[in-house]
Amino acid sequence: MTPAPGARELAVLLRDIAIGLATALLAIIVLSFVGMHLQPILPLSLAVLGATGLWFLRRGISRADAADHPELDLDPDAARPDARDVLVRKMEAAAYSAQPSRKITGRAVSQILARIAEEREHREDVPPLSEGLRRLIAESQQGDHDAHPIGPIDRAALHRHLRELAAVPTPPKAPPATEEIPA
């Protein structure tokens, strides 16, 4: 088992502090035989301070790897891979603006789902949308919001609608191959 990279440096610090404390205790004992009595707190504190200072000087202060800053990326779409799709960003904004105790705003999400459904109509061989999703999209397109209220959409319903819109067309089934057995 190898020690952690910083463990060796801390071991050196502890060794230096132990040597400093031993030297301070030896000085206190020698001075007490000579007749000079010192309070032990001052020499012991100076020993710890001196050992720590020497350790910092030997270790050095780590500097930053590079002094120059990285180049600024001015492309706003480079921040996230899904940021290129405007509909994804709008869906994220609708989900982010929802309060923790409230559900996602139904009308905003419904309008985004309607735009996704419009793009989906141009693909061939996609299954038709469910009645519930078609009704939700139709209500979101109405101009009178009071006459056509849209309830909140929870996470499970949003996932269900997105899976339905992302449905991949099923490839046509090939007729079963028949092999002729030579006689």
C-alpha contacts under 8 A as a table, 3 or more apart, distances in Angstrom:
res1	aa1	res2	aa2	distance
3	P	7	A	6.20
3	P	8	R	7.38
4	A	7	A	5.19
4	A	8	R	7.45
5	P	8	R	6.45
5	P	9	E	7.80
6	G	9	E	5.33
6	G	10	L	6.34
7	A	10	L	5.09
7	A	11	A	6.06
8	R	11	A	5.02
8	R	12	V	6.32
9	E	12	V	5.12
9	E	13	L	6.34
10	L	13	L	4.90
10	L	14	L	6.15
11	A	14	L	5.10
11	A	15	R	6.11
12	V	15	R	5.04
12	V	16	D	6.16
12	V	55	W	7.77
13	L	16	D	5.11
13	L	17	I	6.19
13	L	51	A	7.39
13	L	52	T	6.80
13	L	55	W	6.08
14	L	17	I	5.08
14	L	18	A	6.09
15	R	18	A	5.10
15	R	19	I	6.21
16	D	19	I	5.13
16	D	20	G	6.12
16	D	51	A	5.40
16	D	52	T	7.58
16	D	55	W	7.43
17	I	20	G	4.99
17	I	21	L	6.06
17	I	47	A	7.08
17	I	48	V	5.54
17	I	51	A	5.24
17	I	52	T	7.02
18	A	21	L	5.13
18	A	22	A	6.06
19	I	22	A	5.12
19	I	23	T	6.11
20	G	23	T	5.10
20	G	24	A	6.15
20	G	44	L	7.92
20	G	47	A	4.77
20	G	48	V	6.39
20	G	50	G	7.55
20	G	51	A	6.08
21	L	24	A	5.01
21	L	25	L	6.10
21	L	44	L	5.91
21	L	47	A	5.66
21	L	48	V	6.80
22	A	25	L	5.14
22	A	26	L	6.10
23	T	26	L	5.08
23	T	27	A	6.18
23	T	47	A	7.76
24	A	27	A	5.05
24	A	28	I	6.21
24	A	43	P	5.62
24	A	44	L	5.79
24	A	47	A	6.25
25	L	28	I	5.03
25	L	29	I	6.21
25	L	40	P	7.88
25	L	43	P	7.92
25	L	44	L	7.41
26	L	29	I	5.17
26	L	30	V	6.13
27	A	30	V	5.14
27	A	31	L	6.00
28	I	31	L	5.20
28	I	32	S	6.09
28	I	37	H	7.56
28	I	38	L	6.68
28	I	40	P	7.02
28	I	43	P	7.75
29	I	32	S	5.12
29	I	33	F	6.48
30	V	33	F	5.30
30	V	34	V	6.53
31	L	34	V	5.04
31	L	35	G	6.28
31	L	36	M	5.17
31	L	37	H	6.58
31	L	38	L	7.78
32	S	35	G	5.04
32	S	36	M	5.15
32	S	37	H	5.16
32	S	38	L	7.61
33	F	36	M	7.45
38	L	42	L	7.99
39	Q	42	L	6.39
39	Q	43	P	7.83
40	P	43	P	5.77
40	P	44	L	6.07
41	I	44	L	5.29
41	I	45	S	5.88
42	L	45	S	5.25
42	L	46	L	6.15
43	P	46	L	5.07
43	P	47	A	6.05
44	L	47	A	5.02
44	L	48	V	6.34
45	S	48	V	5.23
45	S	49	L	6.08
46	L	49	L	5.00
46	L	50	G	5.84
47	A	50	G	5.13
47	A	51	A	6.06
48	V	51	A	5.23
48	V	52	T	6.12
49	L	52	T	5.24
49	L	53	G	6.08
50	G	53	G	5.06
50	G	54	L	6.14
51	A	54	L	5.19
51	A	55	W	6.12
52	T	55	W	5.02
52	T	56	F	6.27
53	G	56	F	5.18
53	G	57	L	6.28
54	L	57	L	5.04
54	L	58	R	6.17
55	W	58	R	5.23
55	W	59	R	5.94
56	F	59	R	5.09
56	F	60	G	5.73
56	F	61	I	7.24
57	L	60	G	5.30
57	L	61	I	7.94
64	A	67	A	6.73
66	A	69	H	7.49
73	D	76	P	7.90
73	D	78	A	7.79
75	D	78	A	5.54
75	D	79	A	7.84
76	P	79	A	6.26
77	D	80	R	6.49
77	D	81	P	7.43
77	D	83	A	5.37
77	D	84	R	5.48
78	A	81	P	6.76
78	A	83	A	7.51
79	A	83	A	7.16
80	R	83	A	5.24
80	R	84	R	7.97
81	P	84	R	6.82
82	D	85	D	5.94
82	D	88	V	6.83
82	D	89	R	7.71
83	A	86	V	6.87
83	A	88	V	7.04
83	A	89	R	6.09
85	D	88	V	5.40
85	D	89	R	6.57
86	V	89	R	5.11
86	V	90	K	6.21
87	L	90	K	5.05
87	L	91	M	6.07
87	L	112	I	6.52
87	L	115	R	7.97
87	L	116	I	7.70
88	V	91	M	5.04
88	V	92	E	6.11
89	R	92	E	5.05
89	R	93	A	6.14
90	K	93	A	4.98
90	K	94	A	6.19
90	K	112	I	7.42
91	M	94	A	5.13
91	M	95	A	6.21
91	M	109	V	6.54
91	M	112	I	6.85
92	E	95	A	5.08
92	E	96	Y	5.87
93	A	96	Y	4.99
93	A	97	S	5.96
94	A	97	S	5.32
94	A	98	A	6.54
94	A	104	I	6.59
94	A	105	T	6.75
94	A	108	A	6.61
94	A	109	V	6.75
95	A	98	A	5.46
95	A	104	I	5.62
95	A	105	T	7.83
96	Y	99	Q	7.94
97	S	104	I	7.80
98	A	102	R	6.30
98	A	103	K	6.21
98	A	104	I	5.10
98	A	105	T	6.71
99	Q	102	R	5.08
99	Q	103	K	7.11
99	Q	104	I	7.88
100	P	103	K	7.67
103	K	152	P	5.57
103	K	153	I	6.22
103	K	154	D	5.78
104	I	109	V	7.47
104	I	152	P	5.91
104	I	153	I	5.76
104	I	154	D	6.61
105	T	108	A	5.77
105	T	109	V	6.45
105	T	151	G	7.92
105	T	152	P	5.58
105	T	153	I	6.90
106	G	109	V	5.34
106	G	110	S	5.90
106	G	150	I	5.68
106	G	151	G	5.65
106	G	152	P	4.49
106	G	153	I	5.29
107	R	110	S	5.00
107	R	111	Q	6.13
107	R	140	S	5.75
107	R	150	I	5.90
107	R	151	G	7.88
107	R	152	P	7.99
108	A	111	Q	5.29
108	A	112	I	6.41
109	V	112	I	5.08
109	V	113	L	6.11
109	V	153	I	7.90
110	S	113	L	4.95
110	S	114	A	6.08
110	S	136	L	6.52
110	S	137	I	5.76
110	S	140	S	5.70
111	Q	114	A	4.92
111	Q	115	R	6.41
111	Q	137	I	6.79
111	Q	140	S	5.73
111	Q	141	Q	7.00
112	I	115	R	5.15
112	I	116	I	6.35
113	L	116	I	5.02
113	L	117	A	6.09
113	L	137	I	6.99
113	L	161	H	7.92
113	L	162	L	7.80
114	A	117	A	4.95
114	A	118	E	6.21
114	A	137	I	5.32
114	A	140	S	7.87
115	R	118	E	5.02
115	R	119	E	6.46
116	I	119	E	5.20
116	I	120	R	6.17
116	I	165	L	7.30
117	A	120	R	4.80
117	A	121	E	6.27
117	A	165	L	6.55
118	E	121	E	5.30
118	E	122	H	7.37
119	E	122	H	5.87
119	E	123	R	7.68
120	R	123	R	5.59
120	R	165	L	7.17
121	E	124	E	7.65
123	R	126	V	6.65
124	E	169	P	7.75
125	D	169	P	5.51
125	D	170	T	7.56
126	V	167	A	7.11
126	V	168	V	6.72
126	V	169	P	4.79
126	V	170	T	7.77
127	P	167	A	7.52
127	P	169	P	6.84
129	L	133	L	6.49
129	L	134	R	6.31
129	L	164	E	7.16
129	L	165	L	7.54
130	S	133	L	5.44
130	S	134	R	6.23
131	E	134	R	5.13
131	E	135	R	6.08
132	G	135	R	5.18
132	G	136	L	6.17
133	L	136	L	5.01
133	L	137	I	6.14
133	L	161	H	6.82
134	R	137	I	5.17
134	R	138	A	6.09
135	R	138	A	5.05
135	R	139	E	6.14
136	L	139	E	5.25
136	L	140	S	6.27
136	L	150	I	7.65
137	I	140	S	5.15
137	I	141	Q	6.49
138	A	141	Q	5.33
138	A	142	Q	6.89
139	E	142	Q	5.43
139	E	148	H	6.08
139	E	149	P	7.70
139	E	150	I	7.18
140	S	148	H	7.85
140	S	150	I	7.22
142	Q	145	H	6.90
142	Q	148	H	6.87
144	D	147	A	5.57
144	D	148	H	6.32
145	H	148	H	5.17
145	H	149	P	5.68
146	D	149	P	5.69
153	I	157	A	6.19
153	I	158	L	6.44
154	D	157	A	5.49
154	D	158	L	6.28
155	R	158	L	5.07
155	R	159	H	6.15
156	A	159	H	5.17
156	A	160	R	6.15
157	A	160	R	4.96
157	A	161	H	6.13
158	L	161	H	5.17
158	L	162	L	6.11
159	H	162	L	5.11
159	H	163	R	6.05
160	R	163	R	5.23
160	R	164	E	6.22
161	H	164	E	5.08
161	H	165	L	6.21
162	L	165	L	5.06
162	L	166	A	6.09
163	R	166	A	5.08
163	R	167	A	6.18
164	E	167	A	5.27
